[in-house]
Amino acid sequence: MSTDDDTTESKCGASTSEAETETESKCGASSATEDESASKCGGSASSSSSSSSSCGASSDSDDSEEKEVGSTVDDFDAEPGQLIAVGLGPGQPEGMTQRAKAALLDADHIVGYTTYVELLPDEIVEAADDIYNTPMCGEVSRTEEAVDRTLAGNDVAIIGSGDPNVYALAGLALEITESKGADADMVDFEVVPGVPAAQSCGARLGAPLVNDTVSISLSDHLTPMPEIESRLHAVAGEEFAITIYNPWSRKRRDNYQKACEILLNHRDEDTVVGIVHGAGRDDEEVEITTLGELPEKGEEDIIDMTTTIVIGNSDTYVHEGRMVTPRGYRNKYDY
Ligand SMILES: C[S@@+](CC[C@H](N)C(=O)[O-])C[C@H]1O[C@@H](n2cnc3c(N)ncnc32)[C@H](O)[C@@H]1O
């Protein structure tokens, strides 16, 4: 395949998604993420073929605005291909499952957010007939593109970091497929799991997640903040370790501080907290701190949209620089 610059105007125009704000940089410097952020409306999609001609739909998929799902199953004459949602894991190729790798090598087309496409090993990029990637926006239009290409007869993989079932696009792919009058069986829909950030970050911290655990995303893009606050109140008072996804962005500074406030209302300020930025990526950073220190960490580079925060439970302790959450064996066994 090629990833040449036959760039087409993206259909995006929707607000930034959880999935796509991941690379927002804290430093605020002139990073690629800043550029992506600037291109939020009208960002370009890159593909070896144009977005409208490649899918083969009779509808025009080259519109510059995100809009309602356009083409329906009746617009396609071909026998549909297969649609798979593939989780890449944390970032490095070694963190990808063999099954994910095999599925991607088999796919005709790969569709994903630019950052995730850049994480793909060369052999996968070279094996694909076409790769369609879009920057910072357009998760709906990109997923629609994946569904259209499948209905046009291609085997398509839509990719994302971690696992497709964790704050990711597996559900959206099914919803869009259904909204086009197709169904999961028609496109032989399959999810190929990947290692979620909670697990890859937990691994970097030691053993913080071996007992009951919940995840909360602080992104209010799709869930209003009052609802997020109410969920945090509900879990913070219980004996769960809590994994915080999407902890910080420039637009979500207040969400981060509010979340810290709620956690400190329910838990001791000495509660052990692990912070992992960019697990498995070149800029990985790991720090163990306490809940009392967490509010001020919000302004440090380690916490941004590529960070996952793990709040221990009341039994979590630190041993030789590693978080340990007892599973409870000591209640039953002597050792
Ligand atoms: C939209 S969610 C996608 C989650 C992904 N599907 C998963 O299973 O991990 C994006 C969030 O995942 C977390 N995340 C993703 N990759 C990460 C990494 N390599 N290191 C730390 N956190 C990561 C961050 O909290 C980020 O804001």
The ligand as an ORCA input file, in Angstrom:
! r2SCAN-3c Opt
* xyz 0 1
  C     -10.208      6.943     24.364
  S      -9.336      6.125     25.590
  C      -8.880      4.686     24.720
  C      -8.637      3.538     25.643
  C      -8.166      2.299     24.942
  N      -9.189      1.764     24.072
  C      -7.714      1.242     25.924
  O      -8.253      0.130     25.910
  O      -6.773      1.526     26.666
  C      -7.840      7.030     25.634
  C      -7.261      7.025     27.038
  O      -6.628      5.765     27.278
  C      -5.506      5.958     28.093
  N      -4.321      5.487     27.359
  C      -4.295      5.042     26.081
  N      -3.064      4.648     25.755
  C      -2.293      4.848     26.846
  C      -0.906      4.634     27.136
  N      -0.090      4.117     26.212
  N      -0.445      4.952     28.373
  C      -1.273      5.469     29.313
  N      -2.596      5.675     29.086
  C      -3.088      5.379     27.876
  C      -5.425      7.449     28.424
  O      -6.117      7.657     29.650
  C      -6.192      8.039     27.263
  O      -6.718      9.321     27.605
*
